[in-house]
Amino acid sequence: MTSFKLIFKNMQKNLRDYLIYFLTLMLAVSLVYAFNSISDQPAFSEMSLTRAVLYDQLDNLLSALSVVISVVLAFLIIYANQFILKRRKKELGIYTVLGMKKGRIARIFAGETLCIGIISLVIGLLFGIILSQGISLIALKLFAVELAQFQFVFSMKALKQTIICFAVIFFIVMIFNVWSVSKVQLIELLTASRKNEIIKKNNRVLPILVFLLSLLCISIAGFLFYKHGILPTRENKFFEIAGIALVVGTLFLFYSMSVVFIEVARSNSKFYLKGLNAFLIQQVSSKIHTNYFIMAIVCGLLTVTICAVAIGTSTAITMNELAKVSTPYDLNVISDVDEDGDSNIVDYLESCNVYMKDYAQNMEQISLYEADLTYGDLFEGQNVKLWRFDENITNIGINVITLSDFNRALAMQGKEAVVLEEGQFLMNCNYKGTYQYVLTALQTHPKLTIGGVSLQRASEVLLQETYFMTQIGNNDRGTIIVPDSVTEHLTKDVNILLVQYKEETNSDEVIQKMIPIGLDESHGYRYTERNMMYDMFYGYSSLVVFLCCYGGLVFLLICATLLALKQLTETTDNIKRYGLLQKLGAKREQINRTLLAQTAVFFAVPLIVAGVYSILFINKGIELVEGFMNLAISTNVSFTVVLFLVIYGGYFLATYLSCKRMVTEQREIRM
């Protein structure tokens, strides 16, 4: 038989035995193509300037991330190929006995790898072209581009990137396979199916001590990460120590887990001796002991996946919700009274050739005053822990607004006016960084003295209105609403022009005219434009969602594939054992339950450990994002749970059914 025929036959057989492995390669190809092709969607050319800049950043970040993911994928594909080689050692040994030289065997194996790679690449690209259209639609939605502008696109740039990436990967894999086949010995090939992992039982104390040491290392790492954060900085000298402790602890945990698992199971003799439990415990322990290193790697990748997807989706959802509530106007222009005096903002804009009456349907100018009461005075007696960006506000005077200005701002939003009697005050705060402290201060300070006037609290309810816009979302750290007469003895801080556009107004035209005003450092005029701000929220949300989901999907596929491939390979190696169980009288249902339990434990153990790690890292990661972006993120892990149920759970189910099919087919052959 020619080498070509052998390659073709072996390839057909391997496609059936390792369908999950090939399926994952195809999905990886499709994901790399799909995510790198969205930049060629013509509809994105219609985006505003702000979103276009962010979109270019997304394209660059996705390309860089694809390179990193490809390197990881190449390493794990090579590792997975060891399982294929082990599965076929006896077959290759027979080729050697029949007189086939190692060089030809290596060429056959390399040819199979090449054919499999080409099939995976072609089918993956076809699926990726379809998938890319769906991802482009999602991207259009996230970047707030009209879906009617969508066009079907084939990206030559993404095609070249994908082909080059996977050509390099499979070239390395082929070299590795040829080297592995040429180095293996004939006796090892012929006896491969008889080799089993043996767990030494003469020393039970050492593994238990290693297990306890692993828990100690993980606890130390968790404490250091919790106390000093998860961001490596010059100030955080404990980051490296925590990282090393976590890696060592995880390796020790999986290394010693098999012996601890057996000892715990044997301590309950009724459970251990019931049915096929003794066989199951031995199989699971052997599997964990044999694969402790790969399970530790999978645990790390799952932790990264869970944290990235959970933090990414939570941040994106929070930012999109904030974008809706923090932009009640189309434009507001803020004037610093200290720099520009108590001026009319509309008049100043007209002097700069910006005739706001041509664009505005409704305008109101309101003013904020600085109280002779600081935020530090207001928060006195509280255990205040402010975000880094807000640490200096304790020395700043509290904002004060008149009742009439506050109600005029609400009227522009179509909201009802608030009621306040002479000698009373209300408070407003919509900034999560100070909200709880302002609420506590309102409830514990029934009286305040503002501008020499004693005021009584009108209500314990803290208002959360957005009466003016800032460039970082809701940023009212706390404002006191007072009767108009109270501000006579206060210093005016800023004037704010609130604007609502006419329907036909082109916001980009307004922005272009406002840019020079915002850049003029000789004056204190600054502006916030709704569409620009909305674009920023959409843009950053899209960046976060795409990067986290792209990396998370690929890492999740890698983890599920490794576990599935290893389980399938070991089930094939243990076919004789299952045949022996059948001869000893074990029923089909018992064997199926044993297979299900083995697969479930193999998939669940790294996921459970990763879940425990993720609880810490998600909380610290969200705190890091909150401190950087000055917004409170509502944790949302529902998308992460759904993703794992669909992909990880799907691979678990497919692996179990494939293992069950192998055992069933072996039984039918024997019969």
Beta strands, then each sheet from edge to edge (+ up, - down):
strand 1: 331-336
strand 2: 360-374
strand 3: 397-402
strand 4: 424-428
strand 5: 447-450
strand 6: 453-457
strand 7: 479-482
strand 8: 491-501
strand 9: 525-529
sheet 1: 5+ 6- 4- 7+ 3+ 2- 8+ 1- 9+
end
